[in-house]
Amino acid sequence: MSALYNRPLINASLNKMKLKEYPKSLFTALRLALTPKKSLGKNSRPAEVPVIVTFTSIPSRLHVLSTTVRSLLNQSIQPERIILWLNDDLKGELPRSLTRLVGDRFSIEFRDGHSSHRKLTFALTEYPNHILVTCDDDLMYTTDWLERLLTEHTQHPRDIIAHECRTITYEQNGDAQAYKYWRAEPPGGSQPDTLAIGYGGTLYPANSLHPDALNKDLYMQLTPKADDLWFKAMAVRNNTQVRRSEHSRPRPIPIARSQTMALGHTNIKEDGNRSQWQALLDHFPLR
């Protein structure tokens, strides 16, 4: 394995944007904002399999959320539906820039709950026979983002596919190492300890997770701020492999002024990923 994948890496989307990234971010956001709703995905074709894009958000990002949604509507492959799951208390609080995008392809569903796990759990309940693709709410996704995931799915139909992955590493005594030592998985790579990193987008085939994935009491006890780790544990318990996409680039484009409140800041700086994965190891026979 090359030095690139051996050195400690931190999820790039969780760092503050670099100065050189702003022009591309601002230009892409402006182009999406100026594209009429009816022209988004105008030349796209329907997915050949039942697939739903599902995600969630928080109040501090509502002002930029329409930009993410526009990038999802502008995909080269059109999913059956794009669903944004929000907490009940946000009813009536959404900006017009977001609600005007609601239509045949995009819907907003309100449910009780505040954890990030809801980006997938509600869809698992309501669409158990669909392929579910999760994404983050503070990024702009390139037009071929979903197509690349689905192409990989046709080659590995039983695997969970993600554009970004890390390999969980361990101390000699079997405890999890600090997150900064979890190496980047190379494109196309898949190991028992491969972890899907949600920000790049993750595809979950139907029935790929253990039924306990919906156990709210348990995931709030063990991984209250680490949905990616919870779903990895549920994949392990279901004997489902996690694989990094062969075609993981280009990366999503961060939205300027959207990442001041990210769970990753806590999970990385305070090593919350390690402690929450260790909690899972202590509770389940994952290794």
Backbone as a ProteinNet text record, in pm:
[ID]
protein_1_A
[PRIMARY]
MSALYNRPLINASLNKMKLKEYPKSLFTALRLALTPKKSLGKNSRPAEVPVIVTFTSIPSRLHVLSTTVRSLLNQSIQPERIILWLNDDLKGELPRSLTRLVGDRFSIEFRDGHSSHRKLTFALTEYPNHILVTCDDDLMYTTDWLERLLTEHTQHPRDIIAHECRTITYEQNGDAQAYKYWRAEPPGGSQPDTLAIGYGGTLYPANSLHPDALNKDLYMQLTPKADDLWFKAMAVRNNTQVRRSEHSRPRPIPIARSQTMALGHTNIKEDGNRSQWQALLDHFPLR
[TERTIARY]
84.6	0	88	51.8	136.3	135.8	234.7	244.5	121	55.5	-64.8	-169.6	-182.3	-285.5	-236.9	-107.6	-55.3	-50.6	-35.6	-23.1	-160.1	-164.1	-291.4	-361.2	-491.9	-569.5	-693.7	-740.1	-862.2	-958.9	-1085	-1189.3	-1179.5	-1150.3	-1124.8	-1244	-1364.2	-1481.3	-1506.2	-1439.2	-1462.1	-1364.4	-1265.9	-1176.3	-1239.1	-1191.4	-1236.7	-1193.2	-1275.8	-1242	-1113.3	-1031.2	-909.4	-945.7	-865.1	-891.8	-907.3	-824.1	-827.6	-954.8	-1029.6	-1151.9	-1271.9	-1263.2	-1378.3	-1424.5	-1335.5	-1384.4	-1468.2	-1421	-1496.5	-1628.5	-1627.2	-1749.2	-1851.7	-1808.3	-1900.6	-1952.9	-1866.2	-1908.5	-2010.3	-1984.8	-2075.4	-2210	-2207	-2332.6	-2413.2	-2345.5	-2414.8	-2475.8	-2400.5	-2451.8	-2576.3	-2573.9	-2690.9	-2809.6	-2783.1	-2890.6	-2958.4	-2881.5	-2935.9	-3001	-2987	-3049.2	-3196.6	-3288.2	-3430.8	-3460.4	-3555.1	-3589.3	-3619.7	-3693.1	-3732.6	-3614.3	-3502.6	-3384.7	-3287.5	-3307.6	-3219.7	-3241.6	-3137.5	-3151.5	-3232	-3236.4	-3319.2	-3283.7	-3156.4	-3111.5	-3080.2	-3126.1	-3097.9	-3186.4	-3149.3	-3229.9	-3265.8	-3380.4	-3422	-3329.1	-3310.2	-3230.9	-3301	-3222	-3278.3	-3315.5	-3282.8	-3314.6	-3387.5	-3467.8	-3539.2	-3443.1	-3413.4	-3315.5	-3371.5	-3345.9	-3388.4	-3266.8	-3252.2	-3149	-3211.4	-3147.1	-3204.4	-3100.5	-3140.1	-3046.6	-3122.8	-3048.4	-3109.3	-3029.6	-3075.1	-3004.5	-3036.3	-2972.6	-2987.9	-3022.7	-3081.3	-3125.7	-3018.1	-2893.6	-2788.5	-2753.5	-2800.5	-2767.7	-2886.9	-2999.5	-3117.4	-3094.9	-3010.4	-2989.7	-2911.9	-2840.1	-2762.7	-2818.8	-2921.2	-2968.7	-3020.8	-3077.7	-3129.6	-3018.6	-2896.8	-2784.5	-2753	-2751.1	-2730.8	-2841.6	-2965.8	-3079	-3071.6	-3035.1	-3023.1	-2918.1	-2807.6	-2705.6	-2756.8	-2843.7	-2901.2	-3005.2	-3079.9	-3177.5	-3110.1	-2983.8	-2912.4	-2826.3	-2856.5	-2777.9	-2806.3	-2706.8	-2722.5	-2815.8	-2821.6	-2916.2	-3019.4	-3144.8	-3252	-3302.4	-3289.1	-3342.9	-3495.2	-3555	-3700.9	-3748.4	-3669.3	-3707.3	-3586.1	-3587.2	-3489.2	-3567.5	-3529.4	-3607.8	-3518.3	-3563.3	-3498.6	-3582.4	-3518.8	-3589.1	-3552	-3651.9	-3628.1	-3711.4	-3665.9	-3739.7	-3870.9	-3971	-4102.9	-4099.4	-4005.6	-4006.5	-3961.2	-3921.3	-3880.4	-3994.4	-4110.8	-4225.3	-4251.3	-4265.6	-4290.8	-4166.7	-4049.7	-3925	-3834.4	-3879.5	-3792.4	-3791.1	-3675.1	-3666.9	-3737	-3785.5	-3854.5	-3762.6	-3634.2	-3539.6	-3539.5	-3574.7	-3580.1	-3717.7	-3823.4	-3957.9	-4002.5	-3951.2	-3992	-3938.7	-3844.4	-3788.9	-3869.8	-3962.7	-4045.7	-4130.9	-4136.2	-4213.7	-4214	-4226.3	-4235.2	-4108.9	-3992.6	-3866.5	-3811.3	-3848.6	-3793.2	-3904.2	-3890.6	-3989.8	-3920.6	-3990.9	-3943.4	-4038.7	-3984.6	-4064.6	-4024.9	-4124.3	-4099.1	-4125.7	-4028.7	-4039.3	-3977.8	-4010.6	-3951.3	-3812.2	-3715.5	-3580.2	-3477.4	-3361	-3258.2	-3124.9	-3105.2	-2973.7	-2951.2	-2824.3	-2789.2	-2826.9	-2855.6	-2894.4	-3022.2	-3102	-3230.8	-3212.8	-3091.7	-3070.3	-3099.1	-3090.6	-3112.7	-3224.7	-3242.1	-3333.6	-3478.8	-3525.7	-3664.9	-3686.7	-3589.1	-3600.3	-3593.9	-3512.1	-3506.5	-3643.2	-3713.9	-3846.3	-3949.3	-3947.3	-4053.1	-4023.3	-3896.6	-3859.4	-3762.2	-3805.3	-3713.3	-3661.8	-3730.2	-3689.7	-3617.4	-3582.8	-3513.1	-3363.8	-3287.3	-3149.7	-3156.6	-3085	-3085.9	-2947.1	-2941.2	-2814.1	-2818.6	-2725.5	-2719.8	-2615.6	-2634.5	-2538.3	-2541.9	-2451.5	-2446.1	-2519.3	-2545.1	-2628.4	-2549.8	-2416.6	-2336.3	-2240.9	-2278.8	-2192.5	-2272.8	-2201	-2259.8	-2202	-2288.7	-2247.1	-2241.2	-2131.5	-2114.2	-2222.1	-2249.5	-2363.5	-2355.6	-2235	-2221.8	-2204.4	-2226.2	-2204.5	-2286.3	-2416.3	-2502.4	-2474.3	-2449.3	-2421.5	-2299.2	-2196.4	-2075.1	-2103.3	-2186	-2222	-2302.4	-2397.2	-2481.1	-2402.2	-2305.9	-2220.6	-2144.2	-2090.4	-2018.3	-2113.4	-2236.8	-2336.7	-2364.7	-2367.6	-2393.8	-2283.1	-2162.3	-2049.7	-2042.1	-2092.2	-2089	-2225.5	-2328.5	-2466.5	-2498.3	-2419.3	-2450.1	-2371.4	-2275.2	-2188.1	-2244.7	-2211	-2231.1	-2118.4	-2153.6	-2055.4	-2046	-1924.6	-1904.4	-1790.5	-1803	-1694.8	-1574.6	-1598.3	-1489.5	-1495.6	-1381.2	-1375.2	-1245.9	-1250.2	-1131.6	-1126.6	-1007.1	-990	-968.2	-1057	-1044.7	-922.5	-838.4	-717	-721.4	-637.2	-646.4	-509.8	-512.4	-393.9	-367.1	-250.8	-216.2	-312.2	-370.3	-462.6	-604.8	-625.5	-755.4	-844.2	-803.8	-882.4	-863.7	-962.5	-954.6	-848.5	-774.1	-678.8	-751	-679.5	-733.9	-772.7	-875.6	-928.1	-823.2	-729.3	-629.9	-543.2	-544.1	-466.3	-549.7	-678.3	-760.9	-728.1	-664.3	-609.2	-718.5	-689.8	-779.5	-775.7	-892	-902.3	-880.4	-795.8	-774.7	-899.2	-916.5	-1032.1	-1044.8	-1166.5	-1192.5	-1162.4	-1106	-1065.9	-1182.3	-1169.2	-1269.7	-1202.7	-1209.4	-1154.7	-1259.8	-1239.6	-1336.5	-1356.2	-1252.6	-1261.8	-1279.8	-1324	-1349.4	-1475.5	-1462.8	-1571.6	-1613.3	-1740.6	-1793.1	-1799.2	-1741.3	-1746.3	-1858.1	-1956.7	-2081.5	-2074.5	-1978.3	-1985	-1969.9	-1899.3	-1882.7	-2003.6	-2096.6	-2212.5	-2196.1	-2300	-2294.9	-2420.1	-2401.3	-2512.3	-2533.3	-2656.4	-2693.9	-2793.1	-2754.3	-2851.8	-2962.8	-3074.5	-3183.4	-3135.3	-3175.9	-3144.3	-2995.1	-2919	-2774.6	-2737.7	-2832.4	-2803.9	-2884	-2827.7	-2896	-3023.2	-3129.7	-3254.3	-3237.8	-3135.4	-3113	-3072.5	-3049.8	-3015.2	-3119.3	-3242.6	-3352.3	-3372.1	-3285.2	-3298.8	-3247.8	-3338	-3300.3	-3238.1	-3293.3	-3238	-3092	-3063.1	-2928.6	-2830.9	-2869.6	-2773.4	-2754.1	-2854.3	-2834.3	-2747.8	-2748.5	-2663.1	-2517.5	-2495.5	-2359.8	-2293.8	-2369.1	-2310.9	-2399.9	-2421.5	-2514.5	-2470.6	-2340.3	-2290.3	-2209.1	-2234	-2152.8	-2238.1	-2324.9	-2412.5	-2334.3	-2224.4	-2145.4	-2094.5	-2053.3	-2004.2	-2117.3	-2232.1	-2346.5	-2383.9	-2392.2	-2430.6	-2321.2	-2195.2	-2088.2	-2106.7	-2136.3	-2157.8	-2274.7	-2380.5	-2497.4	-2466.2	-2372.4	-2328	-2247.9	-2158.2	-2077.9	-2168.8	-2266.9	-2357.3	-2443.3	-2454.3	-2533.6	-2446.2	-2313.9	-2217.8	-2217.5	-2228.4	-2225.8	-2092.3	-2027.5	-1901.3	-1924.2	-1824.4	-1821.3	-1707.2	-1732.4	-1634.2	-1623.6	-1500.7	-1483.2	-1498.7	-1569.5	-1591.4	-1459.8	-1454.4	-1338.8	-1327.4	-1441.7	-1446.8	-1496.7	-1411	-1451.3	-1427.8	-1368	-1342.7	-1424.1	-1464.2	-1427.5	-1505.1	-1443.5	-1507.6	-1620.6	-1716.2	-1816.4	-1750.1	-1818.6	-1765.5	-1829.6	-1750.5	-1808.8	-1882.3	-1988.1	-2061.8	-2004.1	-1967	-1907	-2000.6	-1943	-2013.8	-2117.3	-2091.9	-2190	-2139	-2011.1	-1952.8	-1904.9	-1970.2	-1931.7	-1979.4	-2084.2	-2135.2	-2137.2	-2028.6	-2019.8	-1984.3	-2053	-2023.1	-1877.3	-1822.2	-1684.8	-1584.5	-1612.5	-1519.7	-1503	-1614.5	-1608.2	-1550.8	-1599.4	-1557.8	-1410.4	-1350.4	-1208.6	-1124.2	-1151.2	-1066.6	-1071	-1187.9	-1201.1	-1197.7	-1164.9	-1152.9	-1282.1	-1394.5	-1524	-1546.2	-1483.8	-1498	-1439.2	-1320.3	-1257.1	-1341.7	-1385.8	-1458.8	-1593.3	-1659.3	-1788.6	-1771.6	-1664.6	-1639.9	-1602.9	-1527.7	-1492.6	-1617.6	-1713.4	-1838.3	-1910.1	-1905.6	-1965.4	-1891.8	-1758.4	-1679.3	-1709.3	-1729.3	-1756.9	-1896.6	-1987.4	-2126.5	-2153.6	-2091.8	-2114.9	-1985.3	-1994.1	-1875	-1840.5	-1791.1	-1771.5	-1644.7	-1551.1	-1426.3	-1418.4
-119	0	123.7	224.2	342.4	425.5	515.4	602.6	688.5	721.1	803.7	742.4	609.6	543.5	496.4	504.2	461.8	574.1	696.1	804	839.3	891.5	929	1034.5	1016.6	1110.8	1150.6	1270.2	1318.8	1354.5	1323.2	1351.8	1495.8	1512.3	1645.6	1738.5	1684.4	1772.1	1829.8	1777.1	1825.7	1936.7	1962.5	2073.5	2201.6	2314.4	2440.7	2451.6	2517.9	2533.3	2612.3	2569.3	2642.6	2761.1	2863.3	2985	2955.1	2864.5	2834.9	2761	2706.6	2634	2725.5	2848.2	2938.6	2973	3006.6	3041.8	2932.6	2807.4	2697.2	2676.8	2687.1	2669.9	2777	2901.4	3011.8	3007.1	2972.3	2963.8	2852.5	2734.8	2621.4	2650.7	2712.7	2747.1	2847.9	2944.3	3046	2983	2896.1	2829.9	2747.7	2675.5	2597.5	2687.5	2797.9	2888.7	2952.8	2975.7	3042.6	2945.6	2815.4	2716.4	2701.4	2723.4	2706.5	2565.1	2554.3	2424.3	2320.7	2359	2263.6	2216.6	2291.3	2253.4	2165.6	2151.7	2066.4	1920.2	1853.1	1713.6	1696.3	1799.9	1798.6	1683.5	1652.7	1547.2	1416	1404.6	1282.8	1168.1	1046.5	929.8	858.8	795.8	728.6	613.2	592.6	477.7	348.7	247.5	119.5	30.7	76	2.2	97.1	44.5	131.8	193.5	321.7	386.9	519	543.7	667.3	732.5	862.7	940.8	997.7	975.8	1011.9	1082.7	1193.5	1268.4	1351.7	1417.1	1499.3	1627.9	1715.5	1842.1	1898	2010.7	2078.4	2224.5	2293.2	2431.2	2526.7	2510.1	2603.6	2595.2	2491.7	2476.4	2499.2	2536	2553.5	2659	2757.8	2867.2	2824.1	2711.9	2664.6	2534.4	2481.5	2348	2338.6	2446.6	2442.8	2416.6	2458.1	2436.4	2288.1	2218.4	2073.2	2004.3	2042.8	1979.4	2001.3	2121	2148.8	2057.6	2034.1	1945	1801.3	1760.4	1625.5	1613.5	1720	1719.7	1722.6	1762.6	1781.6	1661.1	1544.4	1424	1368.3	1299.7	1238.7	1117.5	1052	943.3	993.3	978.8	1031.2	923.2	943.3	844.3	850.4	749.8	749.1	868.1	901.1	1012.8	1060	1188	1247.3	1292.4	1242.6	1271.9	1336.9	1450.2	1520.3	1499	1440.8	1413.4	1520.7	1591.4	1697.7	1674.4	1733.8	1723.8	1801.2	1752.8	1814.4	1963.4	2004.5	2143.3	2243	2192.6	2281.8	2313.3	2256	2289.7	2440.3	2503	2645.9	2730.9	2668.5	2743.1	2736.7	2671.7	2647.9	2766.3	2797.7	2909.5	2876.4	2979.8	2963.8	2900.8	2930.1	2875	2722.8	2663.6	2518	2463.4	2521.5	2466.7	2476	2572.7	2587.2	2471.8	2394.4	2281.4	2153.6	2154.2	2036	2007.3	1881	1842.7	1692.9	1648.6	1505.7	1430.5	1498.1	1428.7	1451.8	1562.2	1597.7	1622.8	1562	1582.9	1605.7	1672.1	1695.7	1624	1537.9	1462.1	1502.3	1522.9	1563.6	1446.3	1420.6	1313.3	1360.9	1292.1	1323.5	1261.9	1337.8	1285.7	1386.5	1388.4	1486.5	1426.2	1296.3	1240.1	1227.4	1221.4	1211	1076	976.5	843.8	850	953.5	963.2	979.9	1013.7	1024.5	892.1	780.8	648.4	571	586.3	497.5	509.8	632	646.9	584.8	601.7	542.6	390.1	336.4	190.9	136.2	211.3	168.6	176.7	286.3	311.3	256.8	230.7	179.4	61.4	-45.3	-156.7	-231.5	-221.3	-295.7	-209.7	-88.3	1.5	6.1	40	82.7	223.2	245.5	376.4	437.4	561.7	632.8	754.8	759.9	872.9	974.5	1098.3	1203.1	1306.8	1402.7	1509.6	1633.2	1724.9	1841	1969.7	1962.8	2084.8	2078.9	1999	1977.1	1987.5	2014.1	2010.6	1888.4	1804.6	1679.3	1693.2	1646	1654.5	1572.5	1604.5	1545.5	1394.1	1338.4	1193	1120.2	1190.1	1132.1	1004.6	1011.2	894.2	787.1	827	730.3	646.5	707.8	633.6	530.5	566.1	470	353.7	384	279	188	244.1	161.4	59.8	105.6	14.9	-89.9	-49	-141.2	-256.1	-230.2	-337.4	-442.5	-402.6	-495.2	-569.2	-505.3	-565.7	-543.8	-611.5	-579	-603.6	-683.1	-712	-623.3	-546.5	-466.2	-326.1	-271.9	-129.4	-55.3	44.1	115.5	260	308.5	447.7	508.2	636.3	704.4	732.1	741.4	765.2	659.3	598.9	495.5	508.9	461.6	445.9	300.5	258.8	126	144.6	91	100.3	19.8	78.1	9.7	-8.4	-102.9	-145.1	-149.4	-132.5	-152.4	-302.7	-337.3	-478.6	-551.8	-478.8	-542.4	-555.5	-510.4	-523.9	-402.8	-302.9	-179.8	-95.8	-13.6	73.1	180.3	208.1	318.5	451.7	560.4	693.8	707.8	786.6	800.4	848.6	931.1	984.4	875.2	755.2	644	551	580.8	498.8	537.8	449.9	482.5	493.5	573.3	582.1	450.5	399.4	280.1	319.9	249.4	286	258.6	328.1	302.7	155.7	102.8	-37.7	-130.1	-76.7	-159.6	-201.6	-320.3	-371.3	-469	-438.8	-524.1	-540.9	-635.8	-651.4	-524.1	-439.9	-319.8	-192.5	-205.5	-88	-16.8	112.8	196.1	297	302.1	402.6	537.9	640.6	777.2	849.7	893.6	937.6	1056.3	1145.1	1270.6	1250.2	1144.8	1120.5	1057.3	1009.3	937.2	788.4	722	578.5	510.9	400.2	322.8	196.8	180.5	63.4	-21.3	-142.3	-230.5	-269.4	-309.2	-356.7	-474.5	-475.2	-584.7	-601	-493	-502.1	-481.6	-434.9	-407.7	-498	-525.9	-605.1	-531.6	-605	-540.3	-445.7	-466.4	-376.6	-236.2	-214.9	-80.7	22.2	-22.8	68.6	81.7	20.1	23.2	156.5	252.5	388.6	393.1	322.6	324	279.7	178.7	123.4	216.4	269.9	356.4	489.6	536.2	658.9	632.8	510.5	473.4	456.6	389.7	352.2	452.6	508.3	598	719.9	800.7	913.4	1016.1	1022.1	1121.6	1059.1	932.9	865	764.3	813.7	724.8	631.8	680.6	595.3	470.7	487.8	374.1	277	331.2	246.1	159.5	220.7	145	46.2	79.2	-17.8	-139.8	-118.3	-230.6	-316.7	-251.9	-326.6	-403	-351.9	-424.8	-548.4	-531.2	-644.2	-753.3	-715.4	-813.7	-884.1	-820.5	-879.3	-945.9	-955.6	-1015.2	-944.7	-812.3	-732	-659.3	-671.4	-602	-454.1	-374	-233	-214.7	-143.8	-130	15.9	59.6	194.1	188.8	286.1	293.4	303.1	237.2	248.8	389.8	456	588.7	690	716.7	800.1	949.2	985.4	1126.4	1168	1294.7	1405.9	1406.8	1468	1480.5	1583.9	1574.4	1679.9	1813.5	1920.6	2055.2	2115.1	2155.5	2215.8	2345.8	2371.7	2497.2	2596.3	2713.2	2814.4	2849.5	2865.3	2906.5	2803.1	2674.5	2572.4	2477.4	2485.2	2379	2424.9	2526.5	2574.3	2481.4	2402.1	2306.8	2168.3	2094.4	1959.9	1861.9	1747.6	1645.8	1602.5	1609.4	1565	1642.8	1769.9	1847.4	1783.3	1738.2	1670.8	1530.3	1456.9	1318	1303.5	1402.2	1394.4	1458	1583.4	1654.5	1592.1	1542.5	1482.1	1329.1	1277.2	1133.1	1058.9	1123.5	1059.5	936.7	933.6	815.6	692.4	707.5	594	545.6	637.2	597.2	533	582.6	525.1	390.2	374.3	242	141.7	188.8	99.8	56.8	149.1	113.2	3.6	10.6	-93.8	-226.5	-219.8	-341.5	-408.6	-328.1	-382.3	-444.5	-396.8	-443.5	-560.8	-556.3	-660.8	-736.4	-862.2	-936.5	-902.2	-780.1	-732.2	-783.6	-834.7	-881.8	-1034.3
0	0	0	-78.6	-92.2	33.7	41.8	159.2	174.8	62.6	69.1	159.1	155.2	232.2	368.2	393.3	522.8	624.5	578.1	675.4	734.1	858.4	918.5	834.8	815.1	737.5	815.2	790.2	851.6	740.4	758.8	661.7	613.8	484.2	431.1	444.2	434.7	437.8	575.1	677.8	812.7	850.7	766.9	792.6	741.7	790.1	736.5	590.8	511	370.2	354.6	261	228.9	140.1	145.9	69.7	-78.4	-131.1	-274.1	-316.3	-218.1	-249.6	-268.7	-218.3	-222.1	-362.6	-457.2	-591.4	-655.5	-649	-708.2	-636.5	-504.2	-426.2	-461.3	-464	-491.2	-633.8	-728	-868.6	-887.2	-827.9	-842.8	-779	-660.6	-591.3	-672.3	-731	-811.5	-937	-1001.2	-1121.8	-1089.6	-977.1	-937.2	-904	-834.9	-794.6	-914.8	-1021.2	-1139.8	-1237.9	-1212.5	-1300.3	-1263.6	-1356.7	-1325.2	-1275.7	-1185.9	-1127.8	-1235.1	-1338.2	-1441.9	-1526.7	-1520	-1598.4	-1522	-1391	-1310.9	-1348.2	-1391.1	-1432.6	-1559.5	-1639.1	-1760.5	-1853.2	-1863.3	-1954.4	-1882.8	-1759.2	-1683	-1730	-1692.9	-1724.7	-1594.3	-1588.3	-1465.3	-1429.8	-1301	-1255.8	-1296.6	-1328.6	-1370.3	-1251.6	-1132.5	-1010	-915.8	-822.3	-728.1	-626.3	-639.6	-553.9	-501.3	-374.6	-309.5	-245.6	-266.7	-198.9	-72	40.3	169.4	256.1	319.1	402.4	504.5	592.4	696	712.1	801	820.8	959	988.8	1117.8	1093.3	1192.5	1171.9	1120	1163.9	1124.2	975.7	907.2	765.6	672.8	726.2	642.4	534.6	563.5	467.7	344.4	351.4	235.5	178.9	240.2	205.3	62.1	11.5	-125.2	-226.2	-193.7	-284.8	-296.4	-182.9	-185.3	-263.4	-237.2	-304.9	-455.6	-496.2	-640.1	-704.9	-634.6	-690.7	-700.4	-608.6	-612.9	-724.4	-747	-855.9	-992.5	-994.8	-1120.2	-1158.3	-1102.2	-1129.1	-1269.1	-1325.2	-1457.2	-1452.5	-1337.3	-1313	-1213.2	-1246	-1162	-1066.6	-935.2	-840.7	-839.6	-783.5	-771.6	-688.1	-586.4	-500.1	-420	-385.9	-294.8	-172.3	-54.3	66.6	171.5	220.9	331.7	456.5	560.1	685.4	787.9	839.5	936.6	1062	1169.9	1295.4	1287.2	1360.8	1360.3	1393.5	1480.1	1524.8	1417.7	1300.2	1191.6	1094.1	1119.8	1035.4	1042.6	928.9	924.3	936.3	950.6	967.7	845.1	739	624.9	528.6	472.9	379.1	247.2	181.5	54.4	-50.2	-42.4	-139.2	-137.5	-22.6	-8.9	-44.9	11.4	-9.2	-154.3	-228.9	-369.2	-455.4	-402.8	-476.6	-458.9	-362.9	-338.3	-462	-499.1	-617.1	-635.6	-758.9	-787.3	-748.2	-755.8	-730.6	-590.8	-528.2	-396.9	-296.9	-178.4	-72.5	60.8	151.3	287.1	381.8	465	560.8	702.4	788.6	926.8	1020.9	1106.3	1204.3	1335.9	1442.4	1571.9	1580.6	1627.8	1643.6	1598.9	1666.7	1637.7	1594.9	1608.1	1579	1428.6	1388.5	1247.4	1187.4	1269.9	1221.3	1136.4	1156.8	1086.7	935.6	891	745.7	676	753.2	695.5	763.5	894.2	967.6	921.8	896.4	853.8	716	627.1	493.8	500.7	591.7	609.8	649.2	732	777.4	665.4	590.3	492.4	352.4	324.4	191.3	205.4	269.7	301.7	179	65.7	-53.4	-155.6	-118.8	-208.8	-179.1	-280	-258.1	-199.9	-90.4	-25.2	-33.8	-76.8	-88.5	1.7	96.6	188.6	142.1	184.4	154.1	265.5	259.4	359.1	308.7	400.8	370.5	347.4	350	338.6	219.6	118.9	3.4	-125.8	-234.9	-369	-440.4	-492.1	-553.2	-705.1	-763.7	-908.4	-978.8	-1104.3	-1174.6	-1188.4	-1185.5	-1201.4	-1068.7	-958.7	-824.3	-804	-827.7	-806.9	-911.4	-1032.5	-1139	-1106.4	-1050.2	-1014.7	-905.4	-807.9	-703.8	-761	-849.2	-905.8	-1000.5	-1071	-1157.4	-1073.9	-961.6	-872.1	-814.1	-786.6	-732.2	-827.8	-957.7	-1053.7	-1051	-1014.3	-1008.5	-876.2	-769.9	-635.3	-569.6	-618.6	-578.1	-431.3	-360.8	-220.4	-124.6	-176.5	-90.7	-66.1	48.7	73.9	2.7	-78.1	-159	-111.1	-92.2	-51.6	-132.4	-162	-233.8	-143.3	-11.7	83.1	192.3	221.8	326.1	405.4	526.2	610.2	657.8	696.2	756.3	905.7	986.1	1131.4	1175.3	1258.2	1304.2	1455.3	1503.3	1643.1	1710.3	1841.9	1923.5	1936.8	1987.8	2003.1	2097	2191.5	2285.3	2228.9	2104.2	2040.8	2051.5	2130.4	2139.3	2013.6	1983.5	1866.1	1885	1777.8	1781.1	1763.1	1787.8	1764.5	1618.1	1591.2	1454.9	1354.9	1400.1	1306.6	1244.7	1304	1249.7	1160.9	1146.4	1058.4	914.6	840.2	708.9	602.3	501.5	386.3	309	276	193.3	47.1	-27.7	-168.4	-251.6	-364.3	-451.2	-486.9	-474.5	-502	-386.4	-277.3	-164.8	-77	-17.9	74.8	169.4	299.4	403.3	513.3	603.7	712.9	794.9	805.1	887.6	805.6	680.4	596.7	645.3	666.2	718.2	612.7	579.7	487.8	558.4	495.6	547.4	474	546.6	485.5	392.9	411.5	336.4	186.1	144.3	1.7	-63.6	18.8	-31.4	-10	40.9	68.7	16.1	-55.8	-111.9	-28.1	20.7	100	20.7	-22.7	-88.4	8.6	-43.8	41.9	126.5	252.5	345.6	372	361.5	385.4	531.6	614.2	754.7	846.5	961.9	1064.2	1108.5	1141.2	1185.4	1303.3	1386.7	1499.9	1456.6	1327.4	1278.8	1319.9	1342.3	1377.4	1528	1606.7	1752.1	1806.8	1817.7	1857.1	1995.9	2089.5	2225.5	2224.3	2145.1	2142.3	2070.4	1954.9	1886	1957.4	2029.4	2106.8	2230	2279	2391.6	2348.8	2234.8	2195.4	2100.7	2008.4	1906.8	1884.6	1985.8	1970.2	1866.3	1837.8	1742.3	1629.8	1599.2	1497.7	1421.2	1335	1259.4	1166.5	1106.9	1018	1091.4	1216.8	1294.6	1328.3	1360.5	1391.5	1270.2	1153.7	1035	993.8	1021.8	997.8	1087.5	1213.5	1305.2	1260.1	1211	1163.7	1034.4	954.4	835.5	875.4	971.9	1020	1074.4	1152.8	1212.2	1106.8	989	881.4	774.8	803.9	709.8	573.9	577.9	456	444.9	330.3	307.3	279	315.2	277.3	178.1	70.2	-37.6	-80.9	-104.5	-160.1	-311.7	-365.5	-508.8	-585.5	-700	-789	-845.1	-857.5	-919.8	-816.7	-718.8	-605.4	-627.5	-737.6	-767.9	-889.2	-895.9	-808.9	-677.4	-577.8	-447.6	-452.7	-359.7	-347.6	-315.6	-346.8	-326.4	-200.8	-100.8	19.9	-12.6	62.1	49.3	149	101.4	188	303.4	421.8	543.2	589.6	560.5	599.4	705.6	744.1	824.4	961.8	1014.3	1147.1	1256.8	1228.8	1327.6	1265	1281.5	1225.3	1335.6	1336.1	1436	1427	1309.2	1291.3	1373.3	1401.1	1482.7	1620	1677.9	1807.5	1793.3	1692.2	1678.1	1648	1580.7	1547.9	1656.8	1689.8	1785.6	1923.8	1963.6	2095.4	2088	1970	1946.9	1978.2	1945.5	1967.4	1881.1	1762.8	1677.3	1745.6	1801.9	1868.7	1985.5	2070	2189.6	2155	2051.1	2014.2	1944.3	1864.6	1805.3	1914.2	2014.3	2124.5	2200.1	2214.8	2280	2202.3	2070.2	1987.1	2002	2004.6	2022	2154.7	2257.9	2390.4	2398.4	2311.9	2318.2	2224.4	2104.7	2004.3	1973.7	1931.6	1889.4	1743.5	1719.6	1582.9	1518.6	1596	1536.9	1539.6
[MASK]
+++++++++++++++++++++++++++++++++++++++++++++++++++++++++++++++++++++++++++++++++++++++++++++++++++++++++++++++++++++++++++++++++++++++++++++++++++++++++++++++++++++++++++++++++++++++++++++++++++++++++++++++++++++++++++++++++++++++++++++++++++++++++++++++++++++++++++++++++++++++++++++++

